[in-house]
């Protein structure tokens, strides 16, 4: 399978995370770009642009790719929403200063500009003071309008939404997030060197084997992942005679190598990523 091109260095990190997951899913399915074009509503050239970071990936394309590859699109759609909601960088500019003798704020903004742009404008101007226009004959000379204090609400709200979505996404993508870890996933457990777990090699339900740490059959688990899903992978590799090393819940190079050997033995795509097809074989 040809190697992917490096993503553009200027690509935002949230878009990069989404594209990496889409690439893994596409590779795991074994489908080429032409096959994706035949099975979805997007052309081969469109998929090439999406998966190489040349053009934003439409939400519908994410859904169709997940459907074609036979996986739940929820996690990918969360990543897509996070990438889509990245707040724009606010432009640094001077504080608006009053223009003496006109009653208008410098910078060319008319009245109500704060409302139209989503900014909250606060002034200390007394009630009844004229705020725009030219004074009529006999009218007293208007005072200079106080500087407007603008609060960029749209940036604050967008930033808060993005931060919350990132936190939610992190929970979904770490192995064991909502992949069926059960009560174990809710406990504050540290996975990695120095801690090992027991495997229940006799556990079965509806003809499938379960080692007692996760019930997922579709979570994507790969290098540097950690959690109960990884423990489950390690236990099943051990049960099938493929040495994953310590059963510590950390998906390191040793686990990845064992997964690749297992996938070769089962005539699967040997990419070292545990997805629906590999789970099905592991649970036999």
Phi, psi and omega per residue, in radians:
X1 nan 2.197 -3.077
X2 -1.079 2.598 3.133
X3 -1.324 2.606 3.116
X4 -1.322 2.627 3.005
X5 -1.259 2.673 3.072
X6 -1.161 2.457 3.125
X7 -1.269 2.654 -3.134
X8 -0.991 2.409 -3.091
X9 -1.132 -0.469 -3.124
X10 -1.459 -0.039 -3.124
X11 -1.167 2.233 3.134
X12 -1.016 2.607 -3.056
X13 -1.045 -0.677 -3.113
X14 -1.131 -0.700 3.066
X15 -1.151 -0.667 -3.141
X16 -1.064 -0.760 -3.138
X17 -1.075 -0.747 3.133
X18 -1.089 -0.835 -3.075
X19 -1.141 -0.662 3.109
X20 -1.045 -0.758 3.133
X21 -1.164 -0.676 3.112
X22 -1.148 -0.695 3.101
X23 -1.081 -0.770 -3.138
X24 -1.083 -0.741 -3.136
X25 -1.123 -0.739 3.128
X26 -1.115 -0.775 3.130
X27 -1.102 -0.721 -3.110
X28 -1.127 -0.557 -3.132
X29 -1.295 -0.379 -3.099
X30 1.376 0.115 -3.115
X31 -1.505 2.446 3.030
X32 -1.527 3.053 -3.130
X33 -1.105 -0.647 3.127
X34 -1.139 -0.679 3.118
X35 -1.173 -0.678 3.089
X36 -1.077 -0.735 3.136
X37 -1.080 -0.661 -3.121
X38 -1.234 -0.505 -3.059
X39 -1.727 -0.117 -3.121
X40 -2.242 3.115 3.136
X41 -1.584 0.315 -3.098
X42 -2.144 2.489 -3.070
X43 -1.297 2.919 3.105
X44 -1.042 -0.753 -3.125
X45 -1.157 -0.579 3.094
X46 -1.130 -0.800 3.127
X47 -1.096 -0.641 3.120
X48 -1.092 -0.718 3.136
X49 -1.211 -0.737 -3.122
X50 -1.090 -0.840 -3.002
X51 -1.405 -0.106 3.058
X52 -1.954 0.217 3.035
X53 1.258 0.332 -3.125
X54 -1.504 -0.327 -3.079
X55 -2.643 2.440 3.128
X56 -0.999 2.482 -3.123
X57 -1.470 2.150 3.098
X58 -1.158 2.610 3.110
X59 -1.002 -0.721 -3.116
X60 -1.089 -0.634 3.129
X61 -1.147 -0.661 3.091
X62 -1.085 -0.783 -3.140
X63 -1.095 -0.749 -3.098
X64 -1.192 -0.673 3.120
X65 -1.107 -0.767 3.128
X66 -1.089 -0.716 -3.128
X67 -1.123 -0.792 -3.139
X68 -1.085 -0.631 -3.106
X69 -1.524 0.004 3.061
X70 1.214 0.664 3.135
X71 -2.272 2.786 3.125
X72 -1.232 2.199 -3.074
X73 -1.405 -0.050 -2.986
X74 -0.926 -0.903 -3.069
X75 -1.109 -0.700 3.137
X76 -1.163 -0.648 3.141
X77 -1.205 -0.568 3.056
X78 -1.117 -0.784 3.091
X79 -1.046 -0.722 -3.135
X80 -1.105 -0.724 -3.135
X81 -1.149 -0.695 3.113
X82 -1.080 -0.804 -3.132
X83 -1.126 -0.655 -3.089
X84 -1.233 -0.513 -3.076
X85 -1.653 0.248 3.104
X86 -1.037 2.149 -3.126
X87 -1.217 2.459 3.094
X88 -1.178 2.665 3.106
X89 -1.231 2.144 3.135
X90 -1.181 2.366 -3.141
X91 -1.329 2.269 3.122
X92 -1.323 2.306 -3.132
X93 -2.655 2.867 -3.127
X94 -1.231 2.720 3.067
X95 -1.152 2.406 -3.123
X96 -1.075 2.250 -3.133
X97 -1.930 2.546 3.106
X98 -1.243 2.572 3.045
X99 -1.706 1.965 -3.026
X100 -1.017 2.382 3.026
X101 1.497 -0.073 -3.131
X102 -2.029 -0.398 -3.083
X103 1.321 0.075 -3.127
X104 -1.880 2.607 3.132
X105 -1.380 2.382 3.124
X106 -1.120 2.754 3.098
X107 1.871 -0.075 3.033
X108 1.502 0.082 -3.134
X109 -1.468 2.348 3.076
X110 -1.522 3.133 3.116
X111 -1.103 2.484 3.098
X112 1.437 0.046 -3.128
X113 -1.083 -0.626 3.107
X114 -1.053 -0.682 3.139
X115 -1.141 -0.766 -3.052
X116 -1.185 -0.502 -3.108
X117 -1.678 0.008 3.115
X118 1.470 0.306 3.125
X119 -1.775 2.555 3.099
X120 -1.640 2.115 3.141
X121 -1.816 2.300 -3.123
X122 -2.199 2.222 3.109
X123 -2.221 2.845 3.107
X124 -1.820 0.357 -3.046
X125 -1.297 2.322 3.129
X126 -1.161 2.694 3.118
X127 -1.070 2.465 3.067
X128 1.563 -0.114 3.130
X129 -1.317 2.350 3.121
X130 -1.215 2.317 -3.060
X131 -1.960 -0.157 3.122
X132 -2.699 2.891 3.105
X133 1.585 3.134 -3.121
X134 -1.876 2.327 -3.125
X135 -1.071 2.482 3.133
X136 -1.363 3.101 -3.124
X137 -1.054 2.342 3.082
X138 1.426 -0.119 -3.127
X139 -1.343 2.565 3.123
X140 -1.139 2.645 3.114
X141 -1.059 2.136 -3.111
X142 -1.196 2.566 3.076
X143 -1.369 2.703 3.086
X144 -1.109 2.374 -3.130
X145 -1.231 2.325 3.133
X146 -1.062 2.687 3.108
X147 -1.068 2.486 -3.117
X148 -1.578 2.274 3.074
X149 -1.640 1.944 -3.057
X150 -1.820 2.287 3.110
X151 -1.900 1.975 -3.110
X152 -1.244 1.412 -3.061
X153 -1.074 -0.645 -3.056
X154 -1.123 -0.585 3.121
X155 -1.241 -0.729 -3.117
X156 -1.106 -0.764 -3.118
X157 -1.175 -0.804 -3.139
X158 -1.077 -0.685 3.133
X159 -1.129 -0.714 3.138
X160 -1.147 -0.719 3.132
X161 -1.119 -0.781 -3.133
X162 -1.097 -0.712 -3.133
X163 -1.104 -0.722 3.137
X164 -1.152 -0.704 -3.137
X165 -1.166 -0.668 3.114
X166 -1.079 -0.757 3.139
X167 -1.086 -0.720 -3.139
X168 -1.155 -0.724 3.139
X169 -1.090 -0.744 -3.140
X170 -1.010 -0.688 3.128
X171 -1.162 -0.578 -3.119
X172 -1.323 -0.658 -3.000
X173 -1.455 -0.477 3.092
X174 -1.138 2.324 -3.103
X175 -0.921 2.238 -3.141
X176 1.741 0.020 -3.097
X177 -1.014 -1.367 3.060
X178 -2.142 0.418 -3.073
X179 -1.375 0.143 3.063
X180 1.843 0.423 -3.136
X181 -1.188 -0.258 3.090
X182 1.206 -2.619 -3.089
X183 -1.084 -0.542 -3.112
X184 -1.040 -0.653 -3.080
X185 -1.165 -0.390 -3.080
X186 -1.457 -0.231 -3.101
X187 -1.464 2.509 3.107
X188 -1.270 1.484 -3.055
X189 -1.927 2.436 3.072
X190 -1.771 2.239 -3.133
X191 -1.898 2.522 3.107
X192 2.416 -2.971 -3.105
X193 -0.961 2.469 3.112
X194 1.700 -0.125 3.116
X195 -2.432 2.314 3.141
X196 -2.211 2.843 -3.058
X197 -2.280 2.634 3.108
X198 -1.495 2.657 3.129
X199 -2.006 2.357 3.048
X200 -1.659 1.677 -3.087
X201 -1.447 0.038 3.134
X202 -1.851 -0.115 -3.066
X203 -1.247 2.192 3.099
X204 -2.491 2.573 3.087
X205 -2.624 2.217 -3.122
X206 0.912 0.654 3.084
X207 1.443 -0.053 -3.138
X208 -1.852 2.581 -3.115
X209 -1.571 2.424 3.102
X210 -2.325 2.328 -3.091
X211 -1.635 0.029 3.054
X212 1.641 0.186 -3.111
X213 -2.085 -0.478 3.135
X214 -2.733 2.584 3.116
X215 -1.934 0.154 -3.081
X216 -1.112 2.621 3.039
X217 -2.246 0.103 -3.073
X218 -2.495 -0.136 -3.110
X219 -1.065 2.435 3.067
X220 -1.476 2.093 -3.109
X221 -2.153 2.206 -3.095
X222 -2.533 -2.966 -3.031
X223 -0.948 2.403 -3.139
X224 1.276 0.078 3.045
X225 -1.302 2.838 3.082
X226 -2.676 2.751 3.112
X227 2.246 -3.070 -3.083
X228 -1.091 -0.543 3.103
X229 -1.114 -0.656 3.127
X230 -1.175 -0.715 3.084
X231 -1.025 -0.755 3.128
X232 -1.050 -0.764 3.106
X233 -1.058 -0.829 -3.114
X234 -1.051 -0.743 -3.134
X235 -1.083 -0.772 -3.107
X236 -1.245 -0.596 3.055
X237 -1.071 -0.782 3.120
X238 -1.071 -0.752 -3.130
X239 -1.086 -0.614 -3.122
X240 -1.518 0.032 3.084
X241 1.560 0.336 3.105
X242 -1.980 2.035 -2.982
X243 -1.311 1.986 3.116
X244 -1.646 0.024 -3.047
X245 1.483 -2.635 3.133
X246 -1.116 2.450 3.074
X247 -1.479 1.404 -3.008
X248 -2.034 0.008 3.106
X249 1.380 0.224 3.123
X250 -2.008 2.149 -3.102
X251 -1.508 1.496 3.129
X252 -1.726 -3.009 -3.119
X253 -1.019 -0.623 3.140
X254 -1.121 -0.723 3.108
X255 -1.172 -0.752 -3.139
X256 -1.045 -0.734 3.133
X257 -1.109 -0.739 3.127
X258 -1.132 -0.678 3.113
X259 -1.103 -0.761 3.141
X260 -1.081 -0.722 3.108
X261 -1.121 -0.729 3.116
X262 -1.089 -0.775 -3.135
X263 -1.104 -0.690 3.092
X264 -1.071 -0.772 -3.115
X265 -1.107 -0.546 -3.130
X266 -1.697 0.179 3.092
X267 1.047 0.722 3.065
X268 -1.844 2.965 3.037
X269 -1.116 2.099 -3.055
X270 -1.550 1.337 -3.106
X271 -1.930 -0.039 3.123
X272 1.335 0.142 3.122
X273 -1.917 2.204 3.136
X274 -1.528 2.005 3.097
X275 -2.225 -2.893 -3.074
X276 -0.901 -0.785 -3.104
X277 -1.157 -0.742 -3.141
X278 -1.200 -0.689 3.077
X279 -1.011 -0.751 -3.116
X280 -1.025 -0.693 3.128
X281 -1.299 -0.678 3.129
X282 -1.067 -0.622 -3.052
X283 -1.524 0.101 3.106
X284 -1.244 nan nan
